[in-house]
């Protein structure tokens, strides 16, 4: 996983690599604002000597943090997709604020080379790329979200449950796209229900985590059930620990309690026609929980 984020007067680049021998490498480096630049016309983001650029079909990523470097090529296999307009508005019409989201590559082919010290690796597989932006700090609009994607059998799924901030009464909003053989078969979020089961508190972050995350949708006589089952938490980090030392005191004073968690496990996709199961797929998956606020009890 590769991330590059600009935040106010500082930005950071993160690399997370899971090696075949079981080693987990996590690298993060912060940069001054002057080291960040991005294009207004196309995807071209630079943080220091790290770069991410592309054109909705092909993307290139080069990054180097300490003794770890990566070069990734991502080629889209499914056309860019967005939930309706891709814009979510919060607040009254006169003062509404925007959070926007675009999965530029819902599914793509990845070829990557990377080095860890003197070791060199190469890999090919399935990739994904999305981008979000807006005109207000995300934490002022959103309390937390579950997000996941997977490609298993002839299905591709992107699913998210986004819970609004307290100011907006923690109202949830679902984003959902299910494709079969490259064609979208379900993406009406109003027809999707979301549920959690086997919820427990993650010790490192203090956030409640559902071991089972389920999305269910109907489309005429067709019913689809997508279930993520957590086996391992591969990343659990607090936002405040990622900030430069000089920023931490300010964040502590504001009560900063954000956290990010990433999970691996299995996803199953079931397709029913008139309640008769006609398709079933199960495979490995990766998903996340992004938490911007304090943990709260919400209906599941």
C-alpha positions in Angstrom: 0.0 0.0 0.0 1.3 3.4 -0.9 -0.1 6.7 0.4 0.7 10.3 -0.1 -1.1 13.0 1.8 -0.8 16.8 2.1 -2.2 18.2 5.4 -2.0 22.0 6.1 1.6 22.9 6.6 3.0 19.4 6.3 2.6 16.3 4.2 3.7 12.7 4.5 4.4 9.6 2.4 3.7 6.1 3.7 4.8 2.7 2.4 3.5 -0.5 3.7 4.9 -3.8 2.3 3.9 -7.3 3.3 6.7 -9.7 2.2 6.2 -13.4 1.3 8.4 -14.5 4.2 6.0 -12.8 6.7 7.9 -9.6 7.3 5.8 -6.5 7.5 7.5 -3.2 6.6 5.9 0.1 7.5 7.6 3.4 6.5 6.4 6.9 7.0 8.1 10.2 6.4 6.9 13.8 6.9 7.8 16.7 4.6 7.5 20.5 4.8 4.8 22.2 2.7 7.4 23.5 0.3 8.2 19.9 -0.7 4.6 19.2 -1.8 3.2 20.1 -5.3 0.2 18.9 -7.4 -1.2 19.6 -10.8 -4.7 21.2 -11.3 -5.0 19.7 -14.8 -4.1 16.0 -14.2 -3.0 13.5 -11.6 0.6 14.5 -10.8 1.5 14.7 -7.1 5.0 15.2 -5.8 6.2 15.0 -2.2 9.9 15.4 -2.1 11.4 13.0 -4.6 8.3 10.8 -4.5 5.8 11.0 -7.3 2.4 9.7 -8.3 1.0 10.5 -11.8 -1.4 9.2 -14.4 -4.4 9.7 -16.7 -7.3 7.6 -15.5 -6.0 4.6 -17.3 -2.4 4.2 -16.5 -0.6 5.4 -13.3 3.1 5.4 -12.3 4.3 5.6 -8.7 7.9 6.1 -7.6 8.8 6.4 -3.9 11.8 6.0 -1.7 11.9 6.1 2.1 15.1 5.2 3.9 16.3 1.8 2.6 13.0 1.0 0.9 12.1 2.1 -2.7 9.2 1.1 -5.0 8.4 1.6 -8.7 4.8 0.6 -9.5 2.8 0.6 -12.8 -1.0 0.4 -12.6 -3.1 -0.3 -15.7 -6.9 0.0 -15.5 -9.0 -3.0 -16.4 -12.4 -1.6 -15.4 -13.4 1.9 -16.5 -13.4 4.7 -13.8 -16.6 4.7 -11.8 -18.1 7.0 -9.3 -21.3 6.9 -7.1 -23.7 9.1 -9.0 -21.9 12.5 -9.3 -19.2 11.4 -6.8 -20.1 14.5 -4.6 -21.4 14.3 -1.1 -22.7 17.5 0.5 -23.0 18.2 4.2 -25.0 21.0 5.9 -27.7 23.4 4.7 -27.8 24.6 1.1 -26.4 28.1 1.9 -23.4 26.7 3.7 -23.0 23.1 2.4 -19.6 21.5 2.4 -18.2 19.0 -0.1 -16.6 15.6 0.2 -15.9 14.1 -3.2 -14.6 10.6 -4.2 -13.6 9.0 -7.5 -12.3 5.4 -7.9 -10.2 6.1 -10.9 -9.2 2.4 -11.2 -11.8 0.1 -9.7 -9.6 -2.8 -10.8 -6.2 -2.8 -12.5 -3.2 -4.8 -13.4 -0.1 -4.0 -11.3 3.6 -4.6 -12.0 6.0 -3.6 -9.3 9.6 -3.6 -8.5 10.9 -2.7 -5.0 14.0 -2.9 -2.9 14.5 -3.4 0.8 18.1 -2.7 1.6 20.2 -5.0 -0.7 17.2 -7.2 -1.5 15.3 -6.8 -4.7 11.8 -8.0 -5.5 9.3 -7.9 -8.3 5.6 -8.7 -8.3 2.5 -8.7 -10.4 -1.1 -8.6 -9.3 -4.3 -6.7 -8.9 -4.4 -3.0 -8.1 -6.8 -0.2 -7.2 -6.7 3.6 -7.1 -9.1 6.2 -5.8 -8.9 9.8 -4.9 -10.9 12.0 -2.5 -11.0 15.8 -2.0 -13.2 18.5 -0.7 -13.6 22.1 0.5 -13.5 21.3 4.3 -11.4 19.3 6.7 -12.6 15.7 6.4 -12.8 15.2 10.2 -15.3 18.1 10.3 -17.6 16.2 8.0 -17.0 12.5 8.7 -16.7 10.6 11.9 -15.4 7.3 10.5 -15.7 4.9 7.6 -15.3 1.3 6.6 -14.0 0.8 3.1 -13.0 -2.3 1.2 -12.5 -3.7 -2.2 -11.8 -7.1 -3.7 -11.6 -9.1 -6.9 -12.7 -12.7 -6.6 -13.8 -15.0 -9.3 -15.4 -12.9 -12.0 -16.6 -10.3 -9.4 -15.1 -6.9 -8.4 -16.5 -5.0 -5.4 -16.0 -1.6 -3.9 -17.9 -0.9 -0.7 -17.9 1.7 2.0 -20.1 2.8 4.9 -19.4 6.5 5.8 -20.7 7.8 9.1 -21.1 11.6 9.3 -19.6 13.7 12.1 -21.6 14.5 15.2 -22.7 17.9 13.8 -24.5 15.9 11.1 -26.1 13.4 13.6 -23.8 10.5 12.6 -26.0 9.8 9.6 -24.5 7.0 7.6 -24.0 6.9 3.8 -23.2 3.8 1.7 -21.1 3.6 -1.4 -21.3 0.4 -3.3 -20.3 -1.0 -6.7 -20.4 -4.6 -7.7 -19.2 -5.6 -11.2 -19.3 -9.1 -12.9 -17.2 -9.8 -15.9 -16.2 -6.1 -16.0 -19.8 -4.9 -16.1 -21.6 -3.1 -13.2 -24.5 -5.2 -11.9 -25.3 -3.2 -8.7 -24.5 0.3 -7.6 -27.7 1.8 -6.2 -26.6 2.7 -2.6 -30.2 3.2 -1.5 -30.8 -0.5 -2.0 -27.9 -1.6 0.2 -27.9 -2.5 3.9 -24.8 -2.5 6.0 -24.2 -4.4 9.2 -21.4 -5.3 11.7 -20.9 -8.4 13.9 -18.5 -9.6 16.5 -17.4 -6.0 17.4 -14.4 -5.7 19.7 -12.0 -2.9 20.8 -8.7 -2.6 19.1 -6.1 -2.1 21.9 -3.6 0.0 20.0 -6.2 2.6 19.0 -9.1 2.2 21.3 -11.5 1.9 18.3 -14.3 -0.6 18.0 -13.8 -3.0 15.1 -16.3 -5.3 13.5 -14.8 -8.7 12.7 -17.6 -9.3 10.2 -18.6 -6.4 7.8 -21.6 -7.2 5.5 -23.2 -5.4 2.6 -26.5 -6.7 1.1 -28.3 -5.4 -1.9 -31.3 -6.2 -4.1 -31.7 -5.5 -7.8 -35.0 -6.9 -9.0 -35.0 -10.7 -8.5 -31.3 -10.6 -7.8 -29.8 -10.3 -4.3 -26.1 -10.0 -3.6 -24.4 -10.4 -0.2 -20.8 -9.3 0.3 -19.2 -10.3 3.6 -15.7 -9.3 4.8 -14.3 -11.5 7.6 -11.3 -10.2 9.5 -8.4 -12.6 10.2 -5.6 -10.1 10.9 -5.0 -6.4 11.7 -1.9 -5.5 9.7 -1.9 -1.8 10.6 -3.3 0.1 13.6 -1.9 3.7 13.9 -3.0 6.9 15.6 -2.9 10.1 13.5 -1.1 12.0 16.3 1.9 9.5 16.1 2.3 10.3 12.4 2.6 14.1 12.9 5.9 15.9 13.2 7.1 16.4 16.7 6.4 20.1 16.7 2.7 19.5 15.7 1.9 16.9 18.3 1.4 19.3 21.3 -1.1 21.3 19.2 -2.9 18.1 18.2 -3.0 16.9 21.8 -4.5 20.3 22.9 -7.3 19.8 20.4 -8.1 16.3 21.6 -6.9 14.7 18.4 -8.0 11.0 18.5 -8.0 9.9 14.9 -6.8 6.5 13.9 -6.3 4.2 10.8 -6.6 0.5 10.8 -6.1 -2.0 7.9 -7.2 -5.6 7.9 -6.7 -8.8 5.9 -9.0 -11.8 5.8 -11.6 -13.2 3.4 -14.5 -11.8 1.4 -17.4 -13.9 0.2 -19.8 -12.8 -2.6 -23.1 -14.6 -2.9 -25.6 -14.1 -5.7 -29.2 -15.2 -5.2 -32.0 -15.2 -7.9 -35.5 -15.5 -6.4 -33.7 -16.6 -3.2 -31.9 -19.5 -4.9 -28.1 -19.1 -4.6 -26.7 -19.3 -8.1 -23.1 -18.1 -7.5 -20.7 -18.1 -4.6 -17.1 -16.9 -4.5 -14.6 -16.6 -1.7 -11.1 -15.1 -1.7 -8.6 -13.0 0.2 -9.3 -9.3 0.7 -7.9 -6.1 2.2 -10.0 -3.4 3.8 -9.8 -0.5 6.3 -11.4 1.5 9.1 -10.6 5.2 9.1 -11.6 6.9 12.4 -11.5 10.7 12.7 -13.2 11.1 16.0 -13.7 9.6 19.5 -15.1 6.1 19.6 -18.9 6.0 20.1 -21.6 3.4 20.3 -23.7 3.4 17.1 -26.5 1.1 16.0 -25.1 -1.8 14.0 
